[in-house]
Amino acid sequence: MSEHRVPHAAGSIHDLVRKATHSPAIMTKAETIRLAEHVLKGGEHATEEEQAIAKRAALDPEGVNAAEIELLGAGARPPKNKLPATA
């Protein structure tokens, strides 16, 4: 039988981004505000759309839907390194 974990508050930005991209519907108001503030502070080069959503989320975290929270999570995710493969 698989274990079902109870959702908990994300401890780091990394955990918060993962929660936003995988389970945006269970984000708390505090987590949504924290993610929005991270995006607004230049969190990994957010687009203009992500910044606009972050501004709304910071003021009214209940006014953003799960799809918008997921987009914020994607905007806060660090860019993937494009290092050449070593042989």
N, CA, C and O atoms as a CHARMM CRD file, in Angstrom:
* protein
*
  348
    1    1 MET  N      0.84700  -1.17200   0.00000 PROA 1      0.00000
    2    1 MET  CA     0.00000   0.00000   0.00000 PROA 1      0.00000
    3    1 MET  C      0.89700   1.24200   0.00000 PROA 1      0.00000
    4    1 MET  O      1.85200   1.32000   0.77200 PROA 1      0.00000
    5    2 SER  N      0.59200   2.19300  -0.85300 PROA 2      0.00000
    6    2 SER  CA     1.41900   3.39100  -0.93300 PROA 2      0.00000
    7    2 SER  C      1.06200   4.36600   0.18200 PROA 2      0.00000
    8    2 SER  O     -0.07100   4.41800   0.66200 PROA 2      0.00000
    9    3 GLU  N      2.05600   5.12300   0.56700 PROA 3      0.00000
   10    3 GLU  CA     1.83900   6.12700   1.60700 PROA 3      0.00000
   11    3 GLU  C      1.27400   7.38900   0.98100 PROA 3      0.00000
   12    3 GLU  O      1.66300   7.78000  -0.12000 PROA 3      0.00000
   13    4 HSD  N      0.35900   8.01800   1.69000 PROA 4      0.00000
   14    4 HSD  CA    -0.17800   9.30100   1.25200 PROA 4      0.00000
   15    4 HSD  C      0.31400  10.34100   2.23200 PROA 4      0.00000
   16    4 HSD  O     -0.01700  10.31400   3.41800 PROA 4      0.00000
   17    5 ARG  N      1.10200  11.25200   1.71800 PROA 5      0.00000
   18    5 ARG  CA     1.63300  12.29800   2.58200 PROA 5      0.00000
   19    5 ARG  C      0.63800  13.43100   2.72200 PROA 5      0.00000
   20    5 ARG  O     -0.06800  13.78600   1.77800 PROA 5      0.00000
   21    6 VAL  N      0.59900  13.97700   3.89300 PROA 6      0.00000
   22    6 VAL  CA    -0.23300  15.14700   4.14400 PROA 6      0.00000
   23    6 VAL  C      0.53000  16.35900   3.63000 PROA 6      0.00000
   24    6 VAL  O      1.71200  16.51200   3.93900 PROA 6      0.00000
   25    7 PRO  N     -0.12000  17.22900   2.84600 PROA 7      0.00000
   26    7 PRO  CA     0.57200  18.41400   2.35500 PROA 7      0.00000
   27    7 PRO  C      1.07500  19.26700   3.51600 PROA 7      0.00000
   28    7 PRO  O      0.39300  19.41100   4.53100 PROA 7      0.00000
   29    8 HSD  N      2.25000  19.81900   3.36100 PROA 8      0.00000
   30    8 HSD  CA     2.82100  20.66800   4.40100 PROA 8      0.00000
   31    8 HSD  C      3.35900  21.94300   3.77200 PROA 8      0.00000
   32    8 HSD  O      3.52300  22.03000   2.55500 PROA 8      0.00000
   33    9 ALA  N      3.62200  22.90400   4.59600 PROA 9      0.00000
   34    9 ALA  CA     4.16700  24.16500   4.11100 PROA 9      0.00000
   35    9 ALA  C      5.55200  23.92500   3.53100 PROA 9      0.00000
   36    9 ALA  O      6.37300  23.22400   4.12100 PROA 9      0.00000
   37   10 ALA  N      5.79300  24.50300   2.39600 PROA 10     0.00000
   38   10 ALA  CA     7.08900  24.34100   1.74700 PROA 10     0.00000
   39   10 ALA  C      8.14600  25.11700   2.52300 PROA 10     0.00000
   40   10 ALA  O      7.92500  26.26100   2.91800 PROA 10     0.00000
   41   11 GLY  N      9.29000  24.48800   2.73600 PROA 11     0.00000
   42   11 GLY  CA    10.33200  25.10000   3.54000 PROA 11     0.00000
   43   11 GLY  C     11.28300  25.97700   2.75300 PROA 11     0.00000
   44   11 GLY  O     11.81200  26.94600   3.29800 PROA 11     0.00000
   45   12 SER  N     11.51500  25.66900   1.49300 PROA 12     0.00000
   46   12 SER  CA    12.45600  26.44300   0.69800 PROA 12     0.00000
   47   12 SER  C     11.78600  26.86000  -0.60800 PROA 12     0.00000
   48   12 SER  O     10.72400  26.35000  -0.96700 PROA 12     0.00000
   49   13 ILE  N     12.41000  27.78000  -1.30000 PROA 13     0.00000
   50   13 ILE  CA    11.88800  28.20900  -2.59300 PROA 13     0.00000
   51   13 ILE  C     11.82700  27.01400  -3.54000 PROA 13     0.00000
   52   13 ILE  O     10.88000  26.88400  -4.31600 PROA 13     0.00000
   53   14 HSD  N     12.82800  26.14300  -3.48300 PROA 14     0.00000
   54   14 HSD  CA    12.84400  24.95500  -4.33700 PROA 14     0.00000
   55   14 HSD  C     11.60000  24.09800  -4.07700 PROA 14     0.00000
   56   14 HSD  O     10.93800  23.66000  -5.01800 PROA 14     0.00000
   57   15 ASP  N     11.28700  23.86300  -2.80500 PROA 15     0.00000
   58   15 ASP  CA    10.09200  23.08700  -2.45100 PROA 15     0.00000
   59   15 ASP  C      8.82300  23.81000  -2.89100 PROA 15     0.00000
   60   15 ASP  O      7.86500  23.18700  -3.34900 PROA 15     0.00000
   61   16 LEU  N      8.83200  25.11400  -2.74700 PROA 16     0.00000
   62   16 LEU  CA     7.67300  25.92200  -3.11200 PROA 16     0.00000
   63   16 LEU  C      7.41500  25.86000  -4.61800 PROA 16     0.00000
   64   16 LEU  O      6.27100  25.73200  -5.05400 PROA 16     0.00000
   65   17 VAL  N      8.47600  25.95200  -5.40000 PROA 17     0.00000
   66   17 VAL  CA     8.35300  25.87200  -6.85800 PROA 17     0.00000
   67   17 VAL  C      7.82300  24.49800  -7.26200 PROA 17     0.00000
   68   17 VAL  O      6.94100  24.39300  -8.11400 PROA 17     0.00000
   69   18 ARG  N      8.35900  23.45800  -6.65100 PROA 18     0.00000
   70   18 ARG  CA     7.89900  22.10100  -6.96100 PROA 18     0.00000
   71   18 ARG  C      6.41000  21.95200  -6.62700 PROA 18     0.00000
   72   18 ARG  O      5.65300  21.36900  -7.40300 PROA 18     0.00000
   73   19 LYS  N      6.00000  22.47500  -5.48300 PROA 19     0.00000
   74   19 LYS  CA     4.59300  22.39000  -5.08000 PROA 19     0.00000
   75   19 LYS  C      3.71100  23.18400  -6.03900 PROA 19     0.00000
   76   19 LYS  O      2.62000  22.73700  -6.39600 PROA 19     0.00000
   77   20 ALA  N      4.18200  24.36300  -6.45800 PROA 20     0.00000
   78   20 ALA  CA     3.40300  25.20500  -7.36700 PROA 20     0.00000
   79   20 ALA  C      3.23000  24.55000  -8.73000 PROA 20     0.00000
   80   20 ALA  O      2.17400  24.68100  -9.34900 PROA 20     0.00000
   81   21 THR  N      4.25100  23.85000  -9.20300 PROA 21     0.00000
   82   21 THR  CA     4.16000  23.23600 -10.52200 PROA 21     0.00000
   83   21 THR  C      3.44300  21.89400 -10.50800 PROA 21     0.00000
   84   21 THR  O      2.86900  21.49300 -11.52100 PROA 21     0.00000
   85   22 HSD  N      3.46600  21.19500  -9.38300 PROA 22     0.00000
   86   22 HSD  CA     2.84600  19.87100  -9.32300 PROA 22     0.00000
   87   22 HSD  C      1.49300  19.85600  -8.61400 PROA 22     0.00000
   88   22 HSD  O      0.63200  19.04700  -8.95900 PROA 22     0.00000
   89   23 SER  N      1.29300  20.72400  -7.64200 PROA 23     0.00000
   90   23 SER  CA     0.04800  20.73500  -6.85600 PROA 23     0.00000
   91   23 SER  C     -0.39900  22.16300  -6.56300 PROA 23     0.00000
   92   23 SER  O     -0.53700  22.53000  -5.39600 PROA 23     0.00000
   93   24 PRO  N     -0.62900  22.97800  -7.59100 PROA 24     0.00000
   94   24 PRO  CA    -0.95500  24.38700  -7.33800 PROA 24     0.00000
   95   24 PRO  C     -2.26000  24.59300  -6.57400 PROA 24     0.00000
   96   24 PRO  O     -2.41900  25.60500  -5.89000 PROA 24     0.00000
   97   25 ALA  N     -3.17800  23.66700  -6.67900 PROA 25     0.00000
   98   25 ALA  CA    -4.47800  23.83000  -6.02500 PROA 25     0.00000
   99   25 ALA  C     -4.39400  23.75100  -4.50500 PROA 25     0.00000
  100   25 ALA  O     -5.30400  24.21600  -3.81900 PROA 25     0.00000
  101   26 ILE  N     -3.31700  23.17000  -3.95900 PROA 26     0.00000
  102   26 ILE  CA    -3.21700  23.04000  -2.50200 PROA 26     0.00000
  103   26 ILE  C     -2.22800  24.02900  -1.89000 PROA 26     0.00000
  104   26 ILE  O     -1.83700  23.88800  -0.73100 PROA 26     0.00000
  105   27 MET  N     -1.82800  25.02600  -2.66900 PROA 27     0.00000
  106   27 MET  CA    -0.93900  26.06000  -2.13000 PROA 27     0.00000
  107   27 MET  C     -1.71500  26.91000  -1.12300 PROA 27     0.00000
  108   27 MET  O     -2.87400  27.25600  -1.35100 PROA 27     0.00000
  109   28 THR  N     -1.06500  27.23900  -0.01200 PROA 28     0.00000
  110   28 THR  CA    -1.69000  28.11600   0.97400 PROA 28     0.00000
  111   28 THR  C     -1.54100  29.56700   0.52400 PROA 28     0.00000
  112   28 THR  O     -0.77100  29.86800  -0.38800 PROA 28     0.00000
  113   29 LYS  N     -2.28700  30.46300   1.17500 PROA 29     0.00000
  114   29 LYS  CA    -2.16500  31.88800   0.85100 PROA 29     0.00000
  115   29 LYS  C     -0.74300  32.37000   1.10300 PROA 29     0.00000
  116   29 LYS  O     -0.18000  33.10100   0.28900 PROA 29     0.00000
  117   30 ALA  N     -0.16300  31.96300   2.22600 PROA 30     0.00000
  118   30 ALA  CA     1.19500  32.39300   2.57200 PROA 30     0.00000
  119   30 ALA  C      2.20600  31.89300   1.54200 PROA 30     0.00000
  120   30 ALA  O      3.12900  32.62100   1.17500 PROA 30     0.00000
  121   31 GLU  N      2.03900  30.66500   1.07800 PROA 31     0.00000
  122   31 GLU  CA     2.96000  30.11600   0.07600 PROA 31     0.00000
  123   31 GLU  C      2.82000  30.85000  -1.25100 PROA 31     0.00000
  124   31 GLU  O      3.81500  31.11700  -1.92600 PROA 31     0.00000
  125   32 THR  N      1.58400  31.17700  -1.62500 PROA 32     0.00000
  126   32 THR  CA     1.34900  31.90300  -2.87100 PROA 32     0.00000
  127   32 THR  C      1.98800  33.28600  -2.80600 PROA 32     0.00000
  128   32 THR  O      2.60300  33.73400  -3.77400 PROA 32     0.00000
  129   33 ILE  N      1.84600  33.95700  -1.67400 PROA 33     0.00000
  130   33 ILE  CA     2.45600  35.28000  -1.50400 PROA 33     0.00000
  131   33 ILE  C      3.97600  35.17200  -1.56100 PROA 33     0.00000
  132   33 ILE  O      4.63100  35.98800  -2.20900 PROA 33     0.00000
  133   34 ARG  N      4.53500  34.17900  -0.89300 PROA 34     0.00000
  134   34 ARG  CA     5.99400  34.00200  -0.88200 PROA 34     0.00000
  135   34 ARG  C      6.52400  33.73700  -2.29300 PROA 34     0.00000
  136   34 ARG  O      7.55300  34.29000  -2.68000 PROA 34     0.00000
  137   35 LEU  N      5.83300  32.90400  -3.05500 PROA 35     0.00000
  138   35 LEU  CA     6.24000  32.62000  -4.42900 PROA 35     0.00000
  139   35 LEU  C      6.12800  33.88300  -5.28000 PROA 35     0.00000
  140   35 LEU  O      7.01600  34.17200  -6.08200 PROA 35     0.00000
  141   36 ALA  N      5.04100  34.63400  -5.10900 PROA 36     0.00000
  142   36 ALA  CA     4.84800  35.87200  -5.86500 PROA 36     0.00000
  143   36 ALA  C      5.95600  36.87400  -5.55600 PROA 36     0.00000
  144   36 ALA  O      6.48000  37.51800  -6.46500 PROA 36     0.00000
  145   37 GLU  N      6.31200  37.00900  -4.29300 PROA 37     0.00000
  146   37 GLU  CA     7.38500  37.93200  -3.91500 PROA 37     0.00000
  147   37 GLU  C      8.71700  37.49900  -4.51800 PROA 37     0.00000
  148   37 GLU  O      9.51400  38.34200  -4.93100 PROA 37     0.00000
  149   38 HSD  N      8.96100  36.20300  -4.56900 PROA 38     0.00000
  150   38 HSD  CA    10.19800  35.69400  -5.17400 PROA 38     0.00000
  151   38 HSD  C     10.24300  36.04300  -6.66400 PROA 38     0.00000
  152   38 HSD  O     11.27800  36.47200  -7.17400 PROA 38     0.00000
  153   39 VAL  N      9.12900  35.86100  -7.35000 PROA 39     0.00000
  154   39 VAL  CA     9.06800  36.17700  -8.77900 PROA 39     0.00000
  155   39 VAL  C      9.26800  37.67500  -8.98900 PROA 39     0.00000
  156   39 VAL  O      9.97300  38.07900  -9.91400 PROA 39     0.00000
  157   40 LEU  N      8.65600  38.50100  -8.14400 PROA 40     0.00000
  158   40 LEU  CA     8.78000  39.95300  -8.28300 PROA 40     0.00000
  159   40 LEU  C     10.19000  40.45400  -8.00300 PROA 40     0.00000
  160   40 LEU  O     10.60000  41.48300  -8.54100 PROA 40     0.00000
  161   41 LYS  N     10.93100  39.74000  -7.17200 PROA 41     0.00000
  162   41 LYS  CA    12.30100  40.14800  -6.85800 PROA 41     0.00000
  163   41 LYS  C     13.29400  39.68000  -7.91500 PROA 41     0.00000
  164   41 LYS  O     14.50500  39.71600  -7.69900 PROA 41     0.00000
  165   42 GLY  N     12.77800  39.24500  -9.05100 PROA 42     0.00000
  166   42 GLY  CA    13.67000  38.82800 -10.12600 PROA 42     0.00000
  167   42 GLY  C     13.90500  37.34000 -10.13300 PROA 42     0.00000
  168   42 GLY  O     14.89900  36.86500 -10.68400 PROA 42     0.00000
  169   43 GLY  N     13.00400  36.60400  -9.53000 PROA 43     0.00000
  170   43 GLY  CA    13.13500  35.16200  -9.42800 PROA 43     0.00000
  171   43 GLY  C     13.31000  34.48100 -10.76200 PROA 43     0.00000
  172   43 GLY  O     12.33600  34.11400 -11.41900 PROA 43     0.00000
  173   44 GLU  N     14.54700  34.31500 -11.15700 PROA 44     0.00000
  174   44 GLU  CA    14.92300  33.53600 -12.33000 PROA 44     0.00000
  175   44 GLU  C     14.29400  34.03800 -13.62800 PROA 44     0.00000
  176   44 GLU  O     13.81500  33.23500 -14.42900 PROA 44     0.00000
  177   45 HSD  N     14.28800  35.33600 -13.84400 PROA 45     0.00000
  178   45 HSD  CA    13.92400  35.93300 -15.12700 PROA 45     0.00000
  179   45 HSD  C     12.48000  35.65400 -15.54200 PROA 45     0.00000
  180   45 HSD  O     12.23900  35.03400 -16.57800 PROA 45     0.00000
  181   46 ALA  N     11.54300  36.10000 -14.75600 PROA 46     0.00000
  182   46 ALA  CA    10.12500  35.90700 -15.05500 PROA 46     0.00000
  183   46 ALA  C      9.71000  36.77200 -16.24200 PROA 46     0.00000
  184   46 ALA  O     10.26300  37.85000 -16.46100 PROA 46     0.00000
  185   47 THR  N      8.73600  36.29000 -16.99900 PROA 47     0.00000
  186   47 THR  CA     8.20600  37.05200 -18.12600 PROA 47     0.00000
  187   47 THR  C      7.30600  38.16900 -17.59800 PROA 47     0.00000
  188   47 THR  O      6.99900  38.22000 -16.40700 PROA 47     0.00000
  189   48 GLU  N      6.88800  39.06100 -18.49500 PROA 48     0.00000
  190   48 GLU  CA     5.98400  40.14700 -18.09200 PROA 48     0.00000
  191   48 GLU  C      4.65700  39.58700 -17.58400 PROA 48     0.00000
  192   48 GLU  O      4.09400  40.10000 -16.61700 PROA 48     0.00000
  193   49 GLU  N      4.16000  38.53800 -18.23400 PROA 49     0.00000
  194   49 GLU  CA     2.90000  37.91800 -17.80500 PROA 49     0.00000
  195   49 GLU  C      3.03800  37.33500 -16.40000 PROA 49     0.00000
  196   49 GLU  O      2.14700  37.50100 -15.56700 PROA 49     0.00000
  197   50 GLU  N      4.14600  36.65900 -16.13900 PROA 50     0.00000
  198   50 GLU  CA     4.38600  36.08000 -14.81700 PROA 50     0.00000
  199   50 GLU  C      4.51800  37.16800 -13.75900 PROA 50     0.00000
  200   50 GLU  O      4.05000  36.99800 -12.63300 PROA 50     0.00000
  201   51 GLN  N      5.15000  38.28500 -14.11200 PROA 51     0.00000
  202   51 GLN  CA     5.27700  39.39400 -13.17400 PROA 51     0.00000
  203   51 GLN  C      3.91600  40.01000 -12.86500 PROA 51     0.00000
  204   51 GLN  O      3.64900  40.38100 -11.72200 PROA 51     0.00000
  205   52 ALA  N      3.05400  40.12100 -13.87700 PROA 52     0.00000
  206   52 ALA  CA     1.70900  40.66800 -13.66000 PROA 52     0.00000
  207   52 ALA  C      0.89900  39.75400 -12.73700 PROA 52     0.00000
  208   52 ALA  O      0.19400  40.22900 -11.84700 PROA 52     0.00000
  209   53 ILE  N      1.00300  38.44800 -12.95500 PROA 53     0.00000
  210   53 ILE  CA     0.30500  37.48900 -12.08700 PROA 53     0.00000
  211   53 ILE  C      0.86500  37.57400 -10.67500 PROA 53     0.00000
  212   53 ILE  O      0.11300  37.52100  -9.70100 PROA 53     0.00000
  213   54 ALA  N      2.18500  37.70500 -10.56000 PROA 54     0.00000
  214   54 ALA  CA     2.82400  37.79000  -9.24400 PROA 54     0.00000
  215   54 ALA  C      2.35100  39.02600  -8.48500 PROA 54     0.00000
  216   54 ALA  O      2.13000  38.95500  -7.27600 PROA 54     0.00000
  217   55 LYS  N      2.19300  40.15000  -9.16900 PROA 55     0.00000
  218   55 LYS  CA     1.69700  41.36800  -8.51700 PROA 55     0.00000
  219   55 LYS  C      0.28800  41.15000  -7.97200 PROA 55     0.00000
  220   55 LYS  O     -0.01500  41.53400  -6.84200 PROA 55     0.00000
  221   56 ARG  N     -0.57000  40.53000  -8.78600 PROA 56     0.00000
  222   56 ARG  CA    -1.93400  40.24900  -8.32800 PROA 56     0.00000
  223   56 ARG  C     -1.93000  39.26800  -7.16900 PROA 56     0.00000
  224   56 ARG  O     -2.67400  39.43900  -6.20300 PROA 56     0.00000
  225   57 ALA  N     -1.08700  38.23300  -7.26100 PROA 57     0.00000
  226   57 ALA  CA    -1.03100  37.20700  -6.21100 PROA 57     0.00000
  227   57 ALA  C     -0.51600  37.78100  -4.89900 PROA 57     0.00000
  228   57 ALA  O     -0.96900  37.37500  -3.82800 PROA 57     0.00000
  229   58 ALA  N      0.41900  38.71500  -4.96600 PROA 58     0.00000
  230   58 ALA  CA     0.96200  39.31900  -3.75000 PROA 58     0.00000
  231   58 ALA  C     -0.10800  40.14400  -3.02800 PROA 58     0.00000
  232   58 ALA  O     -0.12700  40.20300  -1.79800 PROA 58     0.00000
  233   59 LEU  N     -0.99000  40.77300  -3.79200 PROA 59     0.00000
  234   59 LEU  CA    -2.05000  41.59300  -3.19900 PROA 59     0.00000
  235   59 LEU  C     -3.27600  40.77300  -2.80500 PROA 59     0.00000
  236   59 LEU  O     -3.91100  41.04500  -1.78700 PROA 59     0.00000
  237   60 ASP  N     -3.60300  39.77300  -3.61200 PROA 60     0.00000
  238   60 ASP  CA    -4.80100  38.95900  -3.37100 PROA 60     0.00000
  239   60 ASP  C     -4.51300  37.50900  -3.75500 PROA 60     0.00000
  240   60 ASP  O     -4.84400  37.09400  -4.86600 PROA 60     0.00000
  241   61 PRO  N     -3.90100  36.73000  -2.85500 PROA 61     0.00000
  242   61 PRO  CA    -3.51800  35.35900  -3.19600 PROA 61     0.00000
  243   61 PRO  C     -4.70500  34.45800  -3.54000 PROA 61     0.00000
  244   61 PRO  O     -4.53600  33.45800  -4.23800 PROA 61     0.00000
  245   62 GLU  N     -5.89200  34.79700  -3.06400 PROA 62     0.00000
  246   62 GLU  CA    -7.07200  33.99500  -3.39600 PROA 62     0.00000
  247   62 GLU  C     -7.64500  34.36900  -4.76000 PROA 62     0.00000
  248   62 GLU  O     -8.54000  33.69300  -5.26800 PROA 62     0.00000
  249   63 GLY  N     -7.12900  35.44700  -5.35100 PROA 63     0.00000
  250   63 GLY  CA    -7.62200  35.90900  -6.64200 PROA 63     0.00000
  251   63 GLY  C     -6.92000  35.28900  -7.83400 PROA 63     0.00000
  252   63 GLY  O     -7.23500  35.62200  -8.97600 PROA 63     0.00000
  253   64 VAL  N     -5.97800  34.39600  -7.59100 PROA 64     0.00000
  254   64 VAL  CA    -5.29900  33.70800  -8.69000 PROA 64     0.00000
  255   64 VAL  C     -5.70800  32.23900  -8.67900 PROA 64     0.00000
  256   64 VAL  O     -5.91200  31.64200  -7.62200 PROA 64     0.00000
  257   65 ASN  N     -5.82300  31.67400  -9.87700 PROA 65     0.00000
  258   65 ASN  CA    -6.25300  30.28000  -9.96000 PROA 65     0.00000
  259   65 ASN  C     -5.04900  29.33700 -10.03500 PROA 65     0.00000
  260   65 ASN  O     -3.90400  29.78400 -10.09200 PROA 65     0.00000
  261   66 ALA  N     -5.31800  28.05100 -10.03400 PROA 66     0.00000
  262   66 ALA  CA    -4.25600  27.04100 -10.01400 PROA 66     0.00000
  263   66 ALA  C     -3.35500  27.13700 -11.24100 PROA 66     0.00000
  264   66 ALA  O     -2.14400  26.95000 -11.13100 PROA 66     0.00000
  265   67 ALA  N     -3.92700  27.42500 -12.40700 PROA 67     0.00000
  266   67 ALA  CA    -3.12200  27.53400 -13.62800 PROA 67     0.00000
  267   67 ALA  C     -2.14300  28.70400 -13.52800 PROA 67     0.00000
  268   67 ALA  O     -1.00300  28.60500 -13.98100 PROA 67     0.00000
  269   68 GLU  N     -2.59000  29.80800 -12.93500 PROA 68     0.00000
  270   68 GLU  CA    -1.71000  30.97000 -12.77400 PROA 68     0.00000
  271   68 GLU  C     -0.61400  30.68300 -11.75000 PROA 68     0.00000
  272   68 GLU  O      0.52500  31.11500 -11.92400 PROA 68     0.00000
  273   69 ILE  N     -0.95100  29.96200 -10.68800 PROA 69     0.00000
  274   69 ILE  CA     0.05400  29.59200  -9.69000 PROA 69     0.00000
  275   69 ILE  C      1.09100  28.67400 -10.32200 PROA 69     0.00000
  276   69 ILE  O      2.28500  28.79300 -10.05000 PROA 69     0.00000
  277   70 GLU  N      0.63100  27.76200 -11.16400 PROA 70     0.00000
  278   70 GLU  CA     1.55300  26.85900 -11.85900 PROA 70     0.00000
  279   70 GLU  C      2.49000  27.65200 -12.76800 PROA 70     0.00000
  280   70 GLU  O      3.67500  27.33400 -12.86700 PROA 70     0.00000
  281   71 LEU  N      1.96500  28.67400 -13.42400 PROA 71     0.00000
  282   71 LEU  CA     2.78700  29.52600 -14.27500 PROA 71     0.00000
  283   71 LEU  C      3.81800  30.29200 -13.44500 PROA 71     0.00000
  284   71 LEU  O      4.95900  30.45700 -13.87600 PROA 71     0.00000
  285   72 LEU  N      3.42400  30.76000 -12.25900 PROA 72     0.00000
  286   72 LEU  CA     4.37700  31.42200 -11.36300 PROA 72     0.00000
  287   72 LEU  C      5.49300  30.46500 -10.97000 PROA 72     0.00000
  288   72 LEU  O      6.66200  30.84800 -10.92000 PROA 72     0.00000
  289   73 GLY  N      5.12700  29.22300 -10.69500 PROA 73     0.00000
  290   73 GLY  CA     6.12900  28.22200 -10.33900 PROA 73     0.00000
  291   73 GLY  C      7.11300  27.99300 -11.46500 PROA 73     0.00000
  292   73 GLY  O      8.31100  27.83400 -11.23200 PROA 73     0.00000
  293   74 ALA  N      6.60500  27.97700 -12.68900 PROA 74     0.00000
  294   74 ALA  CA     7.48400  27.79800 -13.84400 PROA 74     0.00000
  295   74 ALA  C      8.40300  29.00900 -14.00400 PROA 74     0.00000
  296   74 ALA  O      9.56200  28.86100 -14.39300 PROA 74     0.00000
  297   75 GLY  N      7.89100  30.20300 -13.70500 PROA 75     0.00000
  298   75 GLY  CA     8.70500  31.41300 -13.80900 PROA 75     0.00000
  299   75 GLY  C      9.75500  31.51100 -12.72700 PROA 75     0.00000
  300   75 GLY  O     10.77700  32.17200 -12.91000 PROA 75     0.00000
  301   76 ALA  N      9.52000  30.86900 -11.61400 PROA 76     0.00000
  302   76 ALA  CA    10.46900  30.91800 -10.50200 PROA 76     0.00000
  303   76 ALA  C     11.51300  29.81600 -10.58800 PROA 76     0.00000
  304   76 ALA  O     12.50900  29.84100  -9.86500 PROA 76     0.00000
  305   77 ARG  N     11.28900  28.85600 -11.46700 PROA 77     0.00000
  306   77 ARG  CA    12.22400  27.74100 -11.60800 PROA 77     0.00000
  307   77 ARG  C     13.51500  28.23700 -12.25900 PROA 77     0.00000
  308   77 ARG  O     13.46600  28.98900 -13.23200 PROA 77     0.00000
  309   78 PRO  N     14.66400  27.82600 -11.73400 PROA 78     0.00000
  310   78 PRO  CA    15.92700  28.24800 -12.33000 PROA 78     0.00000
  311   78 PRO  C     16.08700  27.67200 -13.72900 PROA 78     0.00000
  312   78 PRO  O     15.62600  26.56200 -13.99700 PROA 78     0.00000
  313   79 PRO  N     16.73900  28.41400 -14.62600 PROA 79     0.00000
  314   79 PRO  CA    16.94100  27.90200 -15.98000 PROA 79     0.00000
  315   79 PRO  C     17.84300  26.67200 -15.95900 PROA 79     0.00000
  316   79 PRO  O     18.74600  26.55500 -15.13100 PROA 79     0.00000
  317   80 LYS  N     17.57600  25.76500 -16.88400 PROA 80     0.00000
  318   80 LYS  CA    18.39200  24.55500 -16.95300 PROA 80     0.00000
  319   80 LYS  C     19.75500  24.90900 -17.52100 PROA 80     0.00000
  320   80 LYS  O     19.87200  25.70600 -18.45300 PROA 80     0.00000
  321   81 ASN  N     20.77100  24.30800 -16.94700 PROA 81     0.00000
  322   81 ASN  CA    22.12900  24.54200 -17.43600 PROA 81     0.00000
  323   81 ASN  C     22.29200  23.90000 -18.79800 PROA 81     0.00000
  324   81 ASN  O     21.86900  22.76500 -19.01900 PROA 81     0.00000
  325   82 LYS  N     22.89900  24.62300 -19.69300 PROA 82     0.00000
  326   82 LYS  CA    23.12900  24.11700 -21.03800 PROA 82     0.00000
  327   82 LYS  C     24.60900  23.80000 -21.19700 PROA 82     0.00000
  328   82 LYS  O     25.28300  24.34400 -22.07300 PROA 82     0.00000
  329   83 LEU  N     25.09700  22.93000 -20.35500 PROA 83     0.00000
  330   83 LEU  CA    26.49500  22.54400 -20.41800 PROA 83     0.00000
  331   83 LEU  C     26.67000  21.41400 -21.42000 PROA 83     0.00000
  332   83 LEU  O     25.80600  20.54300 -21.52800 PROA 83     0.00000
  333   84 PRO  N     27.77200  21.41800 -22.14900 PROA 84     0.00000
  334   84 PRO  CA    28.00700  20.32800 -23.09800 PROA 84     0.00000
  335   84 PRO  C     28.25400  19.02200 -22.35100 PROA 84     0.00000
  336   84 PRO  O     28.84100  19.00600 -21.26900 PROA 84     0.00000
  337   85 ALA  N     27.80000  17.94700 -22.94300 PROA 85     0.00000
  338   85 ALA  CA    27.99700  16.62900 -22.33700 PROA 85     0.00000
  339   85 ALA  C     29.46900  16.25100 -22.42100 PROA 85     0.00000
  340   85 ALA  O     30.13900  16.50200 -23.42300 PROA 85     0.00000
  341   86 THR  N     29.95200  15.64600 -21.35100 PROA 86     0.00000
  342   86 THR  CA    31.34800  15.21000 -21.35000 PROA 86     0.00000
  343   86 THR  C     31.41200  13.74700 -21.73300 PROA 86     0.00000
  344   86 THR  O     30.51000  12.96600 -21.42800 PROA 86     0.00000
  345   87 ALA  N     32.47700  13.39400 -22.39800 PROA 87     0.00000
  346   87 ALA  CA    32.61800  12.00300 -22.85600 PROA 87     0.00000
  347   87 ALA  C     33.26200  11.14000 -21.81100 PROA 87     0.00000
  348   87 ALA  O     33.45700   9.94500 -22.03100 PROA 87     0.00000
